[in-house]
Amino acid sequence: MEKQNITLTLPKDVLKRVKVMAAERGISVSALMERLLQDHLARHEGYEQAHQRQSALLTKGFDLGMKGTRTWRREELHER
């Protein structure tokens, strides 16, 4: 995979904590950021796929066994 450098500006305290986290995992800050971003993208893409599936289901509708006809009127359901 071809890689490209970027410039990232972080608050000093955040960078310090990121360096510690990377060191604890035995990887570089770049590798840590790559993993975190890949995880975030995977979750986002999974959410988007789930959203599309659910939207398609709602657009299609559900078979409620009524064969597309109602056997009642609204007024009947709300009689007092």
N, C-alpha and C positions, 0 to 999 in steps of 0.2 A: 504494500500500500504506500503510495506516495504521500509524503508529509510536507507540511508547510509551516513555517514559523509564524507566530502571531505575537503581538505585544499585548500584555494583559496588565492592567493597573489595579492593584488591590491595596486596601488599607494595611499598614505594617503589621498590626496585630493579627489580622486574618492570614496574611502570608506566613507569619511565624507559626501559627497553628497548623497551617497546611503543610509546612515543611516538617513539623513534628509528626503529623499523621503519615506523611509519605515515608519518613525514616522508620517509623514503627512497622510499616508494611514492607520495608526493604526495597522501595521503588523510588524513582525520581518524582519530582513535583509534576513534570510533564506527563509521566505515565499515570500518576494519580488523577490528574485532571482529565486525561483521555478516558480513563475508566469511568469516572464520575459522569462525564458528558455522554458517553455511550450508554450507560445505565439510564440516564435521564431521557435520552432520545428513544430508547427501547420502550420505556414506560409510556412516553407520549404517543409513540406510534401504536402501541397496543391499545391505548385509550381511543385513539382515532379510529382504529379498526372496529373496536367494540361499539363505538358511537355510530359508525356507518351501518353495522349489522342491526343494531336496535332501531335506527331510523328507518331502515328498509322494512323491518317487521311492522313498525307502526304505520308506515305508508300502505303496506299490503293489508293490514288489518288482521283480525282473528276470527276464526269460525266459531261462533257461539251456538251453533246448532239451530239457528233460526232461518237458514236458507235465504237470508237477505230480506225477510219480511218481519214486521212487528205484528204481534197478535193483540196488542193493547194500545190504548191511547193515553197520552200524558195525563189527561184529566182523570182517567180511571185510576192511575197510579197515585194521584195526589188528592183523592177524595177524602173528605173529613167526616 
